[in-house]
Amino acid sequence: MAEIPPAATVTLASLSISGKRVFLRCDLNVPLKDGAITDDGRIRASLPTLKFLLQGGASIIVGAHLGRPKGETKPELSLAPVAARLAELLGQPVKFVASSTGPLVESAVHTLQPGEILLLENLRFHPAETSKVDSVRATLAKELAGYAQIYVGDGFGAVHRKHASVYDLPKLLPHAPGFLISAEVEVLKKLTVNPDRPYGVVLGGAKVSDKIGVISNLLEKVDILAIGGGMVFTFLAAQGKEIGASLAELDSIPVVKDLLARAQTLGVEILLPVDILTSPIFSATGPANLVSVDAIPNDQMGLDIGPRSSAAFAEAISKCRTVFWNGPMGVFEFAPFAQGTKVVAEALTKVTGISVVGGGDSAAAVRALGFADSDFGYISTGGGASLEYLEGRTLPGLEALGI
């Protein structure tokens, strides 16, 4: 099968889909606990494209992944619960096949009628999906392409991966981005091209190494950068502070020092916590002790930013017209250490310009803490993909779609 030559991005609305089989790559990578979906945000985010294709008379083959099975079949990462939830949300049956290729899929595909949906099993159960060998991925992509006549890419959370269903497959079929990917890119452009000012970025989460690239790139663009979560302790260590038993990446200290120096040169306001909630144990039942960042006990770990820090972050956010937030401020899953994240989320709901929650743990946190998606300007579905876009990287899945 010849590759479709790259061209200007075709829109979903311009595709002729009536009576056609459409391979729709979604991001259905939802969190599960004891086999139950704990946050269906990514499934809901896929609904506009699915409904458009159904109403247009297409038959839909949905490909997606769940977790990181590393090419092995792991029953606990099956998409079967997702098929059931998708059927509930759409109000119609969703066929599910316990494979992503082979005779079972071929049979299901060829009996699929317009207006029907077939969800394939976790694509990452197939080792070729995530292979680093181009020819191996290409073989799987060719097989998947044989099931459909059109490709629609709507799994934004996976576009930073050079995977068969994300990068190789769209090259083999007429293709277009779905509504979710189009919306994500539009929002991210607002964060990178002439953003309304003041522009604030709030970053948290565990590892500073995951965020160094985005911090470095955004320093040239932002007015305020607030740092919380586990990653803050590497910043505090870089300032010479004692951080006790807190999480830190000591090998990143030289880079962090350079970032702090660059921020000062560029006139970017860096907000770091002034107080911390610590505990001697990583547990929801452990004591929560409020201390100054200059007095973290040697035998305790920081698990949340303190109330003075939360208030300072909220005040800084209130001054901004554009805010991007990625990463919780503390271990929000533990009630005693959720307040910092909750205060930051509350501040984002009051932004008069655009507030963007950057997917992943941040999206899960705001929902777990009782906020509605509509409380924010936009909730991204792609944590890693959003960050890599903001770093200025070329994302394989967007490149394949001509975006």
N, C-alpha and C positions, 0 to 999 in steps of 0.2 A: 504494500500500500504506500503510495507516494505521500510525502509530507505536504501539508497545506502550507504554502508560502506565507511568511509574515506579511501583515498588512495593517493598515490603520484599524484601530479597535472597532469591531462590529458590536452593535448594541444588541441586547437580548430581544428588545422589541422588534428589531429589524429581521430577525431570523424567521424563516418559514418552518414552523414546527408542527403544523397540523398533520396528524397521521404519521409523524416521524418518531423514531426511538431516540430519546435524548439521554446521554450519559451525564448525570449531574453529580459533580464532585462537591459534597457538602463537608462542613466541619461539624460532626456530631460527637465530638470528643468530650462527653459530659462526665462529671464526677459521679461515681457510684459508691454506695456503702451497703454492704450485704446484699448486693444484686439490685438495689433500688437506686434510681436516679435522684440525686440530692439537689441538682440545679439544672433545669431544662432550658436555660437561656440560649444555648447554642442551637437547640432544636427549634425553638421559637424564631430565632433569627433566620432560619432557613425557609420559613413558611411563605414569605412573599414570592420568592422565586418558584417554589414548588407549586403554589396556587396559580401563578401566571402560566406555567407550563401545562398544568392540568386543564385550565380553562381554554388554553389554546389548542387542545386536542392532541397533545403529545402523550406517548407512553414513556414513563420515566424509570431509568435504571440508576439508583442512587448508590454511589460509592463513597465510603467514609472510613475513618479509622477510630480506634479507641485505645488510648494508652500507648505503651511501648512494648509490645510482645516480642519484638526483635525476631520476626520471621517464624515464630512458633505459634501453634494453636493453643490459646489459653482460654478455657471456658469462662473464666471470670471477666474476660475482656470481650466477650461476645456482644454484638450489636442487637441481639434479640430484644433486650429491654427497651432499646431505642425505637425499634420497629413498633412495639406496642404503644409507646408514648406518642410517637408520630401519628399513628392511626387515631389515637384519641384526639389529638390537636386538630387533625384534618377532618375528622368525622367520616372517615372512609377506611376500608381495609388497606393495609400495607403488607404486601407479600414479602416474605423473608426467606432467603436461601442460605443454608449453612455452609457456604463456600463463596469464593470471589471469582473463581474461574472453573472451567471444566464442564462435563455433561449436565450436571444439575443446573448450572447457570444457563447453559445453552437452551435447555428445555424450557426453563422458566421465562427466558427472554422471548423465545419464539411464540409463546402462548400469551404474551403480554398484549393487552388491548389498549387503544387510546383512552386516556383518562385513568389508567391504572399505574400503580407504583410498585416497583420491586427494589427492595433494599438488599444489597449484597453483604455477606459477612465481612468483618473487619479486614480491610485490605492489607493491613500490616501483618496479618497471619501469613501472608505470602512473602517469602524472603526477597523476591525480586522487587517488591514495591519500594523498599528503602535501600536497595543495593547501590553501592558506589560505582559499580561497573556499568557504563552506559549501555552496552549491548544487552546485558541482563535485564535492565529496566525496559529497554526498547522491546524486547520479546514479550514481556507482560503487557506493555502498552498496546502492542499490535493485537494481542488477544482480546483485550478490553475494547479496543476500537471496533472489533468485529461484531460486537453486540449492539452497536448504536450507529446512527447516521449524523448526529450532532453532539458536540461537547459543550457543556456549560460549566464553567468554573465558579463555584461560590463558597469554597472552603477557605476563607481568608486566614484562619488560624494555621493553615498548612502551606501558605504560599512562599514561605521562606525556606521550604524544603525542596530539594531536587529529587522528587520522588516520581515514580512512574505515572501515577494517576494525576499528578499535579503539573509536572513539567513535560513529560514525554508524550502523554496521550493527547493533549490539545493540538499538538503538531500534526496529528494524523486525521483530524476531522475538522469540518467547519466549526468554529468556536466563537464564544462570546462570554464575557463575565456576567455573573448573575447580579441581582440587585444588591446583595449583601457586600460583595467585593467592591462594586461601584461606589456604594455608600461609604465603605471604610476608606477607600482611596481619597474620596472627596474630603472627608473629615481630616485625614492625615495631611493633605495638602494645605488645609487651613492652619495646621500647626507648624508647617515648614516654609510656606510661601507667604510673606507679608502678613503675619498674624496680627490681630488687633492687640494693642498694648495698653497697659502692662501685661506681659506674658510670663506666667508662672508655671513651673514644673515641680511636681512633688513626687519623689521617688522613695520607695521602700523595698521591702522584701529582704531575703536572706543574704544574697551574695552581691557584693559590690562589683566583682569581676564580670557579672552578667550585664552590668549597667555602665561600665567604663566607656564603651563606645558611644552610647547615646548621650552620656554626660558631656563627653568631649565635643561631639557634634553640636549639641544644643547650647553650649556655652556661648557660641557666636550669635545665638538667636534670642535667648531668654533674658528677662530682667531679674527674675527671682528663681532660685533653685533651693528647694527645701528637701532635706535628707532625713529619713526616719528608717524604721525597721531594723533588721539585723545588720544591714550594711552600714549603719551609722557608726558602729563600733570600730570599723576600720578607719573611718574619718577621725573619730576621737583619738584613736591610737596614733594616727598621723600627726595629731596636735600635741602628742606627748602625754596624753591622759592615761591613767590606769583604768582598765576596762574589766577587771576581775575575771570571771569565768565566761564572759560574754563571747558570742560568736564573732570571729574576726578573721580576715584573710591578710595575714601579716606580709605576705609576699606582694600584696597590692599597695602597700603603704607608699613606696616611692612614686607610683603613678598618681595616687590620691594627693600627695603633696604637690605634684605638678599641676593637677587640676585646680587645687585651691589657689595656687599662685596665679594661674591663668585667669581664674574668675576675678581675682583682685585687680589684675591688670585691665581686664575688660569692663570692670565696674559692675559685675554681676553680683547681686546680693545672695550670699550663701547662708541659709538658715540651718543650723544644727540644734539639736535639743539642748536645753539647759538643765532639765531634770529627767529622771529615768525611773521606771518601775522595775525593780529587780526581785529575784527570788532565788533561793538556794537550789531549787529543783525545777525541772521543766515539766510542770504539771498544772492543771486547772485548779487543783486543790492546795497548791503551795501558797505560802504567804506572799503578799504583794507589798514590797517595801519601797517607799518613795525616797529617792536620794538625789543629790546634785550630781551632775556629770563629773564633778571633781572629787566625788566621794563614793565611788562604786566599790563596795566591799570585795575583797579578794576572792571570797568563796561564793559570790553571787553572780548571776547572769542577768543582763538587761532583757526584758521581755516586752516592753512597751515604752513609748515616750510618755513623759509625765504631763500633768495638767497645764503647767506654765508653758511648756513647749507646744502642746496642742493648741492653746489659746493663741500663741504667737503665730503658728502656722495658719490658723483660721483667719487671723487678722490680715496676714500677708495675702492669702487667697482672696479675701474680700476686696482687695484693691485691684485685682486683676480682671482684665476683659477676656483673656484666654488662659485656660488652665488645663494641663495634662497631668493625670495622676496614674502612676503605675507602681503597685506594691504596697501592701498594708504597712501600717506604722508599728505594729506589734503582732503578737500571737493572738489574733482576733478570735481564733477558735476557742480560746480559754477566756471565759467571761471577765475575770479580773484584769485581763490585759487587752481588752477590746476597745477601751474608751478612746485611745488616741486615733485609731482608725475611724471610729464613729464620728468624732469631732471633725476630722478632715473631710469625711464624706458629707456631713451636714453643711460644711462651709461650701463645698462644691455645688450643692443644690441651690445656693443663693447667688451664684455667679451671674451677673447680668449679661455677660457675653456668651462664650461657648465653654462648656466644661466637658472634658473627655475622660472617661474612666478606661484605663488601658488594659482591659481584658484580664484573663487568667485569674490569679488570686484576688485581684482588686474587684473584679466583677462578682466573684463568689462572695467576697466580704460584704459588699454593699447589700446584696440580697439577703445574706445571712443575718445582717444587722437590721433588717426590716425596711430597707429603702426600696422603692419601686424604680424600674428602669426609667420611667418617665420623669423621675426627679432630676435627672441629669441631661445635659445636652446630648450626649452620646455615650453608649457603653460599647466598647470594642469587643469583638469576639476573639481577637488574636493578640495575646500578650507578647510572645516572642516575635511574631510577625510585625506587630506595631513598633516594637523597639528597633528592629532591624531597619524598618522603613525610616524611622526617625534618625537612625545612624547614618542614613544616606546610602545604604547598600542597595544593590540590584537584587530584587527578590525573584527567584526562578519562576514561580507560579504566575507572577504578574507579567514577567518578560514573555512567557509562553502565550499569554493571552493578548499580547500586544499593548500592554498598559505601561 
